[in-house]
């Protein structure tokens, strides 16, 4: 079983700041890093570190091949990562002392995925493979439809959330992964129980994961709701917490572990990630997650 991830690859420009910059304000940064990022790349790295075969489909500028090599060294199959003359996508990230982040995105090469790229990657898929995608690349609708036509399981993380998400073919999605803000935008309400009611009515075909930050996560599957609390840690940077959660959850869940075990492992992995600075660099190894869980027993 493999996960085919149609996802963004970004260069993250990370600035440590006392507070998020305000309109009209010029703010000095105490530290700067240039790192590999993008929700797609982060989730692929998390999947690989969690022990799943992952094939990444994406695009970068030809001068940024070193980032592709970083992904390959992380254990990712990058056969379908193409080089282009369009600038690589990038993100401007502010990180506060409390570990909160504020992000501005530029899509760049991520917006050049074509129907041909999608079909080529899916042609090699096996029956039990999963397809994963986010909302940072072009071709989202084609990915969902073509994957479903091939009978593949599809996981969708609609981040960043935009109006276009509402018009996508939801019937092609088997697993929807959203945070509280994204869930509220889709459902049109803010109370968790009201969101659950909405998804059970309008998304009965799919399983829903709603991540709740420090409150943990709720999963809606069939007729049950599964709540798993977050682990308490001292957070320094939350940049890749959600991506880490997704990678470790899919790894465990697709290996036929029960949902609660998969959710607990994902919460542990994301808890470790927020104790470290950076995006891809903060994602823990599977052995670290195992050790962390043993200490929690």
N, C-alpha and C positions, 0 to 999 in steps of 0.2 A: 504494500500500500504506500502511495506517495501523495503528497499535497502539491498541487500545481498552483503557484501563487502569482496571479497577475497583479503586480504591485509596484509602487513608486520606489525609486532610488533617489535619495536627496543628499546634498551636502549640507550638513547642519552647521550654522554659525551660532555658537552658544556663548551668551554674555551673562556673567554673574552680576546682578544689580541689587541695590538695596530695596528697590520697589519698582513696579512696572512704570515705564515712562508715561507721563501725562501729556495731554495736548499742549503744544508750545514749549515743552520742557526739553532741555538738553541734559542728558544723564550720563555720568561717567561709569564705565564698567570696571569692576575690580579684577576680572579674569575673562579670557577669551579662548575658545577652542574651535577648531574646524574638524568635524567628525562625520563619519558615515551615518546616514539616517534615512528618513522616509518611512512611513508606516509599513509599506510593502517590504522593504529591506529588513526593518526591525522584526517583523513577524516571521520572515524567512529564517533569520538568525535564531530567533527563539525556537522555532520548530526544529531546526537542525540541532540546537543545543539540547532540546528535549528528546532527541533520539528518533526523529522522523525523517524519512527521505523527502526532500523538498526540491522542487524545480521552480526556479524563479523566471518569470517572464517580464521583461522591462527594457528600458532604454536609458543610456547615458551618453554624455559627450565623449568623443573619441579621446580627448586629452585626460579623461578621468578614469582610465582603465585600472588604475591602482585600487579604486573602490570596488571594482568587479573582482579583482584578485583577493581583496579582503573577504568578500562574500564566499569565494571559492574555498579559501583557507578555513572558513567557518563551517565548511561541509555542505555548501549549497551547490546544486547543479545549475550552472549559469549558461548552459548551452543556448538558452533563448533570451539572453541579455544581449541586445544589439547596441553597437556604437553608432552615433549619429553626429552631425555637425551642429545640432541644436544644443544650447547650453543645458547641462544637467540641472534637474530641479534642485531648488535649495530652500532652506528655511532659516529665518532669523528668529532665534529663540532667546527670550529673556528668562532667567531663573532667579528667584528671590531667595533670601536666607531660609525661608520656610519651606522651600522645595517646590513652590508653585511655579508654573511656567506660562508664558504667553508667546504665541507662535504666529509668524507671518510666512505664508507659503508662496513660492513661485513654481509653477508646474513644469515649465521647460520641456525637456525630452520626454517626461512622463506622459505628455499629452499627444505623443506620436505613435502610440500602439495602434496597429492597423488590424483589419479583419484577417489579413493574411498571417500576421503574427499570432493571432488567437487560434486560428484553425491549425496552423503548423504545430503549435504547442499541444493542442488537444488531440491531434492525430496519434500521438504516442501514449495517450492515457490508457490505463487498464481499468477494468470494470469497477474495481473497489477503490479507485483513487478519489480524492476530494479535490475540489476547486475552491480556492480562497481568493477574494478580492476586496478592495477597499474603495474609497471614492477619491483617489488622488491621480488616477490615470484616465486616459480616453478609453473608449470601447467597453464600458461597463455593461451596457445592455447586451452587446454581442457576446460577451463572456458568459453572462447568465443564461442566455438562450442557447448558445452552442453547447455549453456544459450540460444543460438539462436535456437537450436533444440526444446527447450521448449517454444519458442515463447516469451521470455522475452526481454525487452529493455536492451541494454548493453551500459554502459559508460566506456571508457578506457582512462586512464591517463598514457601515455608511459614514465614514469619517474622512474628511470633515463633512458635516451634514449640510446639504443644500436642498433647494426645492426640487431639483431634478430627481432626487431619490424617490420621491412620492410617485413618480410616473414610471419607474422601472417595473419590469414584470415580476412582481412579488411571488407569483406562483412558482417561479424557478428557484426560489431560495429555500433551502432546507433548515439552515441555522442562521438566524439574525443575531448579531452581536452588537449591542449598543450601550453607551453609558447613559446616565440619568438624563442629561441634557438632550441627547439625540432621541432617546425614547419619548421624552416630553414633546419634542418637535413633531415626531411622527404621529403620536397619539393625540396631540392637541390638549393635553392635560398634564398636571404636575404631580398629583398624588400617586404614589406607587400602586396602590390598589386599583385606582382608576386606569392607570396604564395597563395593568394586568388584564383588566376587563376588556379594554380596547383590543389588545393583541389576541386575546382568546376569541374575540368576535370576528376580527378582521384578518387575522393571520392563523387560522386554525390548522393550516397545512404545515406550519413551520415550528421549530423549537426556538425559543427566544431567551437570550442571555442579556440581562440588564446589570451592568456593573455599577456599584453604588459608592465607589471611593472607599473612605474609611469605614463605611457601613457594610462592606462586603459585596455580595452578588446574589441575585435571584434568577433562577432558571425556570422557565415555563415549558413543560413538556407533557404532552398528552393531557391527563386530568390532574396533574400534580404541580405544585410549586416547591422548588428546592431552594432554601436559603442557607448560605454559608457565610459566616462572619469573616472580616478581614483580620489579618494578624497585626498586632500592634508593634510598630517599629518607629525609629526616629528617621523621618524622611528628609532627604537633602535635595532630591531632584525627581520629580514625577514624570519626566519626559516620555519614557518608553514603558511605563507601567502597564498601560492597556495593551500594548503590542506584546509584551512579555506574557501577560495573562492569556491572550488569544493563542499564542504559540504553544504554551504548555497545556492549555485546556485541550486543544485539538489533538495534540500528541497523545494525551492520556485517553481521551474520549474515543478516538478512532482505533485505539488498540483494545477496544471493548471493555475498558474499565467502566465501572458504574459512574453515573453523572456526578454524584456527590464526591467521589474520590477525585475525579477529574477537576472539579471546581476547587477542591481543597488544595490540590497540587498547584493549580494556576494561581490561587491566592498567595500561596507560599512563594512562588517564583516572583510575582509582582512585588511582594513585600521586600524581598531581597533587592530587587531592581531599584526601588525608590531610596535605598540607603546609599546609592552610588551616583556619582555625577555622570551625565552623558546619556545617550540614547542606546545604540547598539552595544556600546561598551559596558553598559550597566546590566545587561542580561546575564543571569547566572548560568553556570553549568548544571547539568542534571544532578551531579554528585552533591553540589552545594544545596540544592533543593531537598534532596534526600536527607542530608545531615540536618538541615533546618527543621524538617518535619519530625525527625527523631527527637530533637530537643524540645519540641512542643508537646510530645506525648506525655 
